[in-house]
Amino acid sequence: MAVVDALSFDPWDPAFVADPYPAYAELRERGRVIYYEPTDQWLVPRHADVSALLRERRLGRTYQHRFTHEDFGRTAPPAEQEPFHTLNDHGMLDLEPPDHTRIRRLVSKAFTPRTVERLQPYVRRLAGELVDRLVAAGGGDLLSDVAEPLPVAVIAEMLGIPESDRAPLRPWSADICGMYELSPSKETAAKAVRASVEFSEYLLELIAARRKEPGDDLISGLIAAHDEGDRLTEQEMISTAVLLLNAGHEATVNATVNGWWALFRNPGQLAALRADHSLVPTAVEELMRYDTPLQLFERWVLDDIEIDGTTVPRGAEIAMLFGSANRDPAVFADPDRLDLARAENPHISFSAGIHYCIGAPLARIELAASMTALLERAPTLALAAEPRRKPNFVIRGLEGLSVTL
């Protein structure tokens, strides 16, 4: 059994967070599964294993459909964190079949290729308006001026959240997502609990309003499905709406700024993209691979599983390293090189298996729309100041990205 050297893999070290990829290369060399004592997790760094384990039914996002905390050898979360866990545990990302299957089937009706395709004109128009404002101002913060407002507006529109109510959505999301980091602090947990309570209370009122006056939106659709006997509880509706809002913009925001920061650091590739806008589709995929916004995805071991001769026992937690898998030289030629024309690109930034990102087609449209608008309307876009990385490891992003024209 390989045990990781904490000096090379240290999720709390700012230097590691700034550039984890050399440490990932070490992990891939050390083996296919490595026990990491500080978080009591088994790290899986190679693409083939991550891809296979995402489809492995002996693993689960939850264990509570089969075991109690005591049966599984785990301690229940602190009582004061109950609002966060109630909200989180009823969302389909943290459920397993049959509940996951039932909820995903309902939500998938809103993400059909036809539905997503119909959103394209709205997404493109909004992206153009946001970039025009950035250009008129002579520059600004690409994060707050373009990357954030675009996907937040799109998913809020789909859910039926009025424009006047959208200001708290991003702060609520940021506070809730803080709990997905490794070993979150008490302060982080307190923020997540507060955001969970406030977001849930808001959605309770919105659901009540939609019951009285249904609209052409996803929340109204979930209410209708519930009323038709599809057994969607009110808590599941709330948790689903929060998950879609959080997942529906968090990754897109971070992929946008991570991507442009990578382009600014690779001027040759940026010049090629500016010269040939037909590269946008492959550029979106390559930037998602090169510096994925989700670095780690956790699964519980429901039944003993063997990886490369090592038995990982029931009750253990496996941490699949998406960032490492996306730089695996066994799958990607010259993986540390940004290549916007890369044709074969089986990155796993959208996960795989039953938890494959339901909003992936929409995310691709949003990323392509903002990139195209910036290329066409801000062809001289340049970095104004070196950005600061967020201290987070699991969800990878920047504090901001200051640009000028």
N, C-alpha and C positions, 0 to 999 in steps of 0.2 A: 504494500500500500504506500503510495507516494503521499508525502505531507508537504504542503507548500511552504516556501520560505517567505515569512511575513514581510521581509525587506523588499521583495519584488512585487508581491501582490498585497497592496494595502489600501483598501477602499476609503480610508480616512486621511490619507496622505495627499495634500494638494498637488504634489508633483506627479503622483500616480494618476489622479483624476484628470490632470491636464493632458497626460499622454499615457494611457494604460496599455498601449499596443505592444511595446517591448516586453512588458511583464506577461502579456498573453502568449507571446511567442515562447517564452520560457515555460509556461504552463503546458503548452501543446507538446513541447519536447519532453517534459517530465512524464506525461502519460495521458490516458484517456479519462481518468477520474482521480481526483486529488482531494483529500480531506483537508478542510481549512478550519482549524480549531477556533479561531476568534469568533466565528459566526456559527459554528457547529453545522457546517454544510459540506456537501460533496460537490466540488467544482467540476464542471464538464466543459472543456475548452475547444473540442474539435467539432468541425461542421457535421461530419457523418453521424456522430453520436448525438449531438444536439437535435439534428433533424429527426433521427429515429426516436429519441426519447419524447419529443413533442407529440408523437403519435402513440406512445406507449400507454396502454390502459392500466398497467400496474402502478402508474403514477397518477396523481390527481392534484388539482388546485386546492381542493379541500379534502379532509378525511372525515368530516362530520356526517356524511351520508352513510358511513359504515362504522365509525368508531366514536366513542366519547373521548374527551381529552385524556381522561385517566387511562382508558384502554389503549390509547395510542402512545402513552408515555409522555404526554405533553401537559403543560400547565395552562389552564384557562386564562384568557386575557384579563387584566385588572378590571374591576367593576366600573371604574370611572371612564374606561374606554368603550363602554357598551354602545353608545350612539354611533361611533365610527364602525365598529364591527357589525352591528345590525345593518347599517347601510351597505357596507362592503360585502358582507357575506350573502346578501340576497341579489347581488348583481351576477349576470351570467358568466363573467370572467372568473369568478370564484365559486362557481357551482359545477357539479358533474351531472351526467345523465341520471335520472330522466328530467330533472328540473332544468338543467342547462338546455337540453334538446327542446323542451316546450317553449322556453322564453326566447331562445335564438330563432326558432321557427317564426314566432310572431314578429320579432324585430327585423328579421331578414326581408320581410315584405316591404319595408321602407328602404332597403338597400339593393333592390333589384337593378340590373344593368340599365333597364329603361328609366327607372326613377332617377338614378345617378346621372344618366345622360341628360335628362331634362333639366338638371341643375347646372349644367355647363354654362349656359349663357349668363345666368345670375353670378356664378363664381367668377367668370372672366370679366364681367362688367365691374364687379366689386373690386377685383384685383387691380383693374385699370384705374379706378377712382382713387384707390389708396396710393398707388404709385404716382399718380398725377399730383396728389397733395404733397408727397415726398419731394417730387421734382420742383414744385412751386416754392417749397420752403428751402430749396438749395441743399437738401440733405436732412439728416435726422437719425433716429434710432430705428434701424430696420426691424428690430424685434417688436417694439411697441407701435410703430407706424404701419407696418405691413404684415409681419409674420403672425402677430396675435389677433388683430381684429378680423382678418379674413376667415380663418376656420371657426372662430368663436361665433361670428355672425351666421355662418352657414349652418352649423349644427343647432344654434339657437332658433334659427328660422325653421329648420326641420321639426324641432321639438314644439314649436309654437310659443316660445318665450318672447313676450313683447320687447321691442327695442328699448323701451324705457326701463326695463327690469334687468338689463344685461350687465351693468357695471360690476356687480359683485361676483359674476360667474367665474372670471379668471382668478381672483383672489381665493374664492372658495376651493376651486380646483387645485390651485397650488398648495394650499394648506392640507387638503385631503391627500394629495399625492406625496406629501412629505413622509407619510407613513409607509410608503413602499421602499424607502431606503433601508439599508442594513442597520439594525439596532438603533431605531429612531430614539431621540431623547425625550424626556418627559415634557419639555416645552413643545417639541414637535407634535407629540401625541395630544397635548392640550389644544393646540391650534386645530388639529384635525378633528377633534371632538366638537369644538365650537363650530367649525365650518359644516360638519355633518348635521348638527342640530339646525343651524340656520338654513342650510340648503333644503333639508327635509321639510322644515316648516313652510318654506316658500312653495315647494312643490305640492304640498298638501293643499294649500290655498289654490294653486293653479289647477290641480286636478278637480277640485270642487267646482271651480269656475267652468272648466271644460265639460263637466257633467251636465251643467245647466245649459251651456251654449257650446256644443261641439264645433270644432273647426277642422280645416283640412291640414292637420298636423299629426305628428307621431303620437303625442300624448293622447289626443282624442282617439286615435286608432287603437292604442293600447286599452283605453277605457272601453271602447266598443267591443274589443275582443274579450275583455274580462266579462262584460255584461252578456256576451253571447255564450258564456259558459266555458271559456278557455282556461279558467282557474288561475288567472293572474291576480295575485293578491295586491292590495294597495301598497304594501312595502316593496313588493317586486317591481311595481310600476315606478315608485320613487327611486329605487336602487338602479333600475334600468336607465331612467332618465339621467341620473348622475353619472353613471358609467359612460353613457353615450356622449355626454357633454365633455367629460374629462378625457376619455380616450379619443373623442372626435376632434380634439384640437391640440392636446398636449404634445403628441408625437409630431404633428404637422408643424407646430410652432418651432419645436427644437430642431426638426429636420431642416427647416428653412434657414435658420441662422447657422446651424452647424455646416450646412451645405455651402452657404455663401462665404463663411469663414474659410472653408477648405478651398473654395475657388480663389479667394484673394491670396491664399498661400501657394497656389499653383497657377501663376499668371499665364503660363503657356496653355493650360487647359481652358482657362477663362477666355483667352483670346480666340481659341478654336471654337468655343461655344458662341461667342459674339459674332464670329464670321459665318457660322452655320447653325441657325436656330433649329434645324431639323434634328439636331443632337439632343434636344430637350428631353424626349422620352427616355433615352438611355442615360442621360445625365441624371435625371431624377433617381433612377434605379441605382446608379453608381454612387451617388452621394448618400443614399440611404445605406448602402453597403459600407462605404468608406468610414463613416462616423455615425453609426446608428443611434437614434435617440433613446432606445431601450437597450441597455447593456446587459442586463441580467433578468432571467425569468425563473421563478421558483416553482418547484413541484414537490409534493409529498410522496414518499414511497409507501404505497398501500400494501404491497406484498414484496417480499425480498426480491431483489433483482441483481443479476451479475453483469458487471461491466469489465471487460478485459481481465477476467479471472478474479476480480474483487467483488465480494458480495456486499451490496449496500442494503442494510436491513430495513424491514418495515419500521416506520416511525421516524426514519431519517428524512432530511430535506436535501434535495438536489438543486443546485444553482447552475442553470445553463447559461453560459456566457455568450450571448449573441454577438457582442463586439469582437470576441476572439474567433468565433465560428466564421464571421464575415471576412476575416483576414487569414483564413486557413489556406496555406499554399497547396494543400492537397486538392483544393477545389478551384482556387482562383490563381491564375498566372500573375506573378509579380504583385501579390496582394496589397503591399504597402504603397503601391503607385496608384494615384488617381487617374483613371482612364475613362473619360466620359463617353467614349465610343465602345466600351466593353460590351460585347454581344452576349456572351454566356455569363449570366449573372444570377445564379440561384441563391441570392442572399435570403436570410431568414428574419429580416427586420420586422416583418408582419406576422411572425410566428408560423405555426403549421398545425395540422390536426384539427380537432374540434374547436380549439381556441384560436384558430386563424382569424386575423383581424377582419371583422365584418365590414368595417369602413375602409378597407384598403383601396377599393376603386375610387372612392370619394377623395381620400388623401392624395392619391396620384393626380387627380384632376386639380386639386387645390395647389399642390406643389408645382405642377406644370403651368398653371395659370399665373401664379405670382412670379415664377421665373421668366416666363415669356413677357409679361408686362414690364418687368425690370429690364430685360434685354432690349425691348423695343422702345421704351419710353425713358429709360435712364442708361443709355449706352456708355456713358462715361462714369458710371458709379464706381466709387473708390473707397477704400477703407480710410476712415478719419482718425481712428485711434485703436490701439491694441485692445481687444475685448477681454473681459474677465470671465473665467469659467464659473458656473455655479458650483458650489462645493459638493453637490450631489454626485453620486456615482451611478446608481441604478438608472435614473432618468437623466440623460446627459444633455446639457444645454449651456447657454451663455446668459450672463446677467443682462447683456445688451449688445448691439452691434452698430456702432456709430459709423455712419457713411456720409460721404459728400459727393458732389457732382463736379 
